[in-house]
Amino acid sequence: MAGVIYNQKQANSRHSLDNCRKYVRKYFESHRSDLNLFGWVPPLPELDNERVCLLSTDKADEMNAKPLEKEELKWIDDSTDIFMNAVDYNALFKAFQINLTTN
């Protein structure tokens, strides 16, 4: 394992993303210095109509899954954008490169 991406599940005034960054970073510096922190994903937007998104079209057909609705497709796009902007991909790929050359 090269590191972690921290995902804050829900917004909380007592546990803001900045406070979580501070204390999670402290923890990793003192207890898991072998791991890198590659990103901080903030809480994702709520989706009123939550349901499982089946990635395999074969499984979706077997379960008679309905096509995703517009609001679900928008949620996927918005969540992908948030995730893509929250991760330090340069550090992540650099760690993989180092890890691959040392193993």
Number of C-alpha atoms within 10 A of each C-alpha: 9 15 18 14 16 18 16 17 10 14 12 10 8 8 13 14 19 10 12 16 17 11 12 13 16 13 12 16 14 9 10 12 13 11 14 18 20 20 21 21 19 18 16 18 12 10 12 8 8 8 9 7 13 15 8 9 10 10 11 14 11 9 10 9 13 10 11 13 10 9 12 17 12 13 16 16 12 14 18 13 11 17 18 13 13 17 17 14 13 10 15 18 13 12 18 15 11 11 12 9 8 7 5
